[in-house]
Amino acid sequence: MTLTKNKMVREVGRRTRLKNRDVQMMLEALIEVGTEELIGGGRVEIEHFMVIDVQTIERAANCLLPKRRFRQITVRASKALRDKLNELD
């Protein structure tokens, strides 16, 4: 099963009794704020859930080519989430 944005909006709306339109606006704002933070070189950390980090790496394929800059995205589950997932085993 996949949790899509629409499914998340409906489920959060059901649990909080907020209008789906309000939940969708909040979710889109959350995504926009997180994206801006990552573009600015920061990291996004949602306590007890996950950490998203962007690292810039410079490397050359060989000595004849100029250096290239890569951005690597790292997503790590929090310890609390890992513990809950490990309880299922």
C-alpha positions in Angstrom: 0.0 0.0 0.0 1.2 3.5 -0.8 0.4 6.6 1.2 -0.2 9.4 -1.4 -0.6 13.0 -0.7 -4.4 12.8 -1.3 -4.7 9.8 1.0 -2.7 11.6 3.7 -5.0 14.7 3.3 -8.1 12.6 3.7 -6.8 10.6 6.7 -5.5 13.7 8.6 -8.8 15.5 7.9 -10.7 12.5 9.2 -8.6 12.3 12.4 -8.6 16.0 13.1 -12.0 16.8 11.7 -10.5 19.6 9.7 -11.6 20.4 6.2 -9.6 18.6 3.6 -8.9 21.9 1.9 -7.3 23.2 5.1 -5.3 20.1 5.6 -4.1 20.2 1.9 -3.0 23.9 2.3 -1.1 23.0 5.5 0.6 20.0 3.9 1.6 22.1 0.8 3.0 24.8 3.0 5.0 22.2 5.0 6.4 20.8 1.8 7.3 24.3 0.5 9.0 25.3 3.7 11.0 22.1 3.8 12.0 22.5 0.2 13.2 26.0 0.7 15.3 25.0 3.7 17.0 22.2 1.8 17.7 24.5 -1.2 19.2 27.0 1.2 21.7 24.3 2.5 19.8 23.4 5.7 18.3 20.2 6.8 14.8 19.1 7.7 14.3 17.2 10.9 10.9 15.9 12.0 11.3 14.7 15.5 10.5 11.0 16.0 10.1 10.5 12.2 13.0 11.4 9.8 15.9 13.6 8.9 16.5 14.9 5.4 19.9 16.3 4.6 21.5 17.6 1.4 25.3 17.4 0.9 27.3 19.0 -1.9 30.1 16.8 -3.3 32.7 17.8 -5.7 34.6 15.2 -7.7 36.2 14.6 -11.1 35.7 11.6 -13.3 39.4 11.7 -14.2 42.2 14.2 -14.3 41.2 15.4 -17.9 37.7 16.4 -16.9 36.8 19.5 -14.8 35.4 19.0 -11.3 31.7 18.4 -11.1 29.4 19.3 -8.3 26.8 16.8 -7.1 24.1 17.2 -4.5 23.4 14.1 -2.5 20.1 13.7 -0.6 20.2 11.6 2.6 17.0 10.5 4.3 17.3 8.8 7.6 14.6 7.3 9.8 14.6 8.5 13.4 15.5 6.0 16.2 11.9 6.1 17.4 10.6 5.1 13.9 13.3 2.4 13.5 12.4 0.9 16.9 8.7 0.8 16.0 9.5 -0.9 12.7 11.7 -3.4 14.4 8.9 -4.3 16.8 6.9 -5.7 13.9 9.5 -8.5 13.3 
